Amino acid sequence: MFLVALSWRITRIQMYNNYFSLQAIPPILEGRDVVAMARTGSGKTAAFLIPLFEKLQVSKSTIGSNPNKFPRALILSPTRELAVQTVKFFKDLGKFLPFKVATILGGESMESQFTALHEKPDVVVATPGRFMHLCVEMELKLDAVEFVVFDEADRYFKQKNLKGIEFNLKKHF
């Protein structure tokens, strides 16, 4: 819990004591599913990254680090821009943590993304279409995934592609 306490203090300063984010963290740490909506800049990303860091750290120390089990967390973002922003915040907030993150985006080199996945990242931040394409191409199994985040999930409903994502995720888990 030291990690959460430290991250929480740092993030609280960054979020200007945003009540939404502080309220969302405890249920996530308890392992409950959380669906939340808040305005831009309200600290939603910190609200899922802080517990994610804690859960990954606890999980790693409890079950040991199995290099063949990856990724351990999957964050799906509806746009490239949001995925890049999430990875930047992941790296800023977790700069002293031992977690590797890979970014999988449409419009980028497939070869570099194959390489990124072969480096066995703890966390994958991806756009759904390209991630599902790579899952098929690499015959990637997602049985090691402990945590899934659908960032800005309302956009998936608007784009009407949630069924395809659900089908493809079930196929690879």
C-alpha positions in Angstrom: 0.0 0.0 0.0 3.0 2.3 0.2 2.9 2.7 -3.6 -0.7 3.7 -3.5 -0.1 6.2 -0.6 2.8 7.8 -2.4 1.1 7.9 -5.8 -2.0 9.1 -4.2 -0.3 12.1 -2.5 1.5 13.0 -5.7 -1.5 12.7 -7.9 -3.8 14.5 -5.5 -1.6 17.5 -5.9 -1.7 17.1 -9.7 -5.5 16.7 -9.7 -6.1 19.6 -7.4 -7.9 17.4 -4.9 -10.4 16.2 -7.5 -13.2 14.4 -5.7 -14.1 12.1 -8.5 -10.7 10.5 -8.9 -10.2 10.1 -5.2 -13.6 8.5 -4.9 -13.0 6.0 -7.7 -9.7 4.6 -6.4 -10.9 2.5 -3.4 -13.5 0.4 -5.3 -10.9 -0.3 -8.0 -8.4 -1.4 -5.4 -11.1 -3.7 -3.9 -11.3 -5.4 -7.3 -14.7 -4.1 -8.2 -15.6 -3.0 -11.7 -16.1 0.7 -12.0 -17.9 2.7 -14.7 -17.3 6.4 -14.4 -18.0 9.5 -16.3 -16.4 12.9 -15.7 -15.3 16.0 -17.6 -12.0 16.3 -19.4 -9.2 17.0 -17.0 -10.9 15.5 -14.0 -8.3 12.9 -13.3 -9.9 9.8 -14.8 -6.7 8.4 -16.1 -5.0 8.7 -12.7 -8.0 7.1 -11.1 -7.4 3.9 -13.1 -3.6 4.0 -13.3 -2.9 4.4 -9.6 -4.8 1.2 -8.6 -3.5 -0.5 -11.7 0.1 0.1 -10.5 -0.7 -1.1 -7.1 -2.5 -4.3 -8.3 0.3 -5.1 -10.7 3.0 -4.6 -8.0 1.1 -6.7 -5.5 0.4 -9.4 -8.1 4.0 -9.4 -9.1 5.3 -9.9 -5.6 2.6 -12.5 -4.7 2.8 -14.8 -7.7 6.3 -13.9 -8.9 7.2 -12.6 -12.2 6.6 -15.1 -15.0 8.2 -13.7 -18.1 6.0 -15.8 -20.3 2.8 -14.3 -18.9 2.2 -11.0 -20.6 0.6 -8.5 -21.0 -0.9 -8.3 -17.5 -3.0 -5.3 -18.2 -4.8 -4.0 -21.3 -6.0 -0.4 -21.8 -8.1 0.1 -24.9 -8.4 3.7 -26.2 -10.8 4.7 -29.0 -8.3 7.0 -30.6 -4.6 7.2 -31.3 -4.3 10.6 -29.6 -5.9 9.3 -26.3 -3.7 6.2 -26.3 -0.5 8.4 -26.7 -1.7 10.7 -24.0 -2.4 7.7 -21.7 1.1 6.2 -22.3 2.7 9.6 -21.6 0.8 9.9 -18.3 1.6 6.2 -17.5 5.3 7.0 -18.0 5.2 10.2 -15.9 3.2 8.7 -13.0 5.1 5.4 -13.1 8.6 6.6 -13.9 10.0 4.9 -10.8 8.1 1.7 -11.2 9.4 -1.4 -13.0 6.5 -1.8 -15.5 7.0 -1.9 -19.2 4.3 -0.5 -21.5 3.8 -1.0 -25.2 1.7 1.2 -27.5 -0.2 -0.5 -30.3 -1.8 2.0 -32.7 -3.3 1.8 -36.2 -1.3 3.7 -38.8 2.1 2.7 -37.2 4.5 0.1 -38.4 3.3 -3.4 -37.7 6.9 -4.7 -37.4 7.7 -2.2 -34.6 4.5 -3.3 -32.8 5.4 -7.0 -33.2 8.8 -6.1 -31.6 7.1 -4.2 -28.8 4.9 -7.2 -27.9 7.8 -9.6 -28.1 9.5 -7.5 -25.4 6.8 -8.8 -23.1 5.3 -5.6 -21.7 3.3 -5.6 -18.4 0.8 -3.2 -19.9 -0.5 -2.7 -23.5 -2.2 0.6 -24.4 -3.9 0.1 -27.8 -6.5 1.1 -30.2 -8.9 -1.8 -30.6 -8.7 -2.4 -34.3 -4.9 -2.7 -34.5 -4.8 -4.6 -31.2 -7.3 -7.2 -32.5 -5.3 -7.4 -35.8 -2.1 -8.1 -33.9 -3.8 -10.7 -31.7 -4.8 -12.6 -34.9 -1.5 -12.2 -36.6 0.6 -13.2 -33.6 -1.9 -15.8 -32.3 -1.6 -13.8 -29.1 -3.2 -15.3 -26.0 -4.5 -12.9 -23.4 -4.8 -15.4 -20.5 -2.3 -13.4 -18.4 -4.4 -10.3 -18.6 -5.6 -9.4 -15.1 -7.0 -5.9 -15.8 -8.8 -4.4 -18.7 -9.6 -0.7 -19.0 -12.0 0.6 -21.7 -11.0 4.3 -21.7 -13.8 6.5 -22.9 -16.1 3.5 -23.3 -19.0 5.7 -24.4 -17.2 6.2 -27.7 -17.3 2.5 -28.4 -21.0 2.6 -28.1 -21.3 5.6 -30.4 -19.0 3.8 -32.9 -21.1 0.7 -32.6 -18.0 -1.5 -32.5 -18.3 -2.9 -29.0 -19.7 -6.2 -30.1 -16.6 -6.8 -32.4 -14.3 -6.0 -29.5 -16.1 -8.2 -27.1 -16.1 -11.1 -29.6 -12.4 -10.7 -30.4 -11.4 -10.4 -26.7 -13.4 -13.6 -25.8 -11.7 -15.4 -28.6 -8.2 -14.6 -27.3 -8.7 -14.9 -23.5 
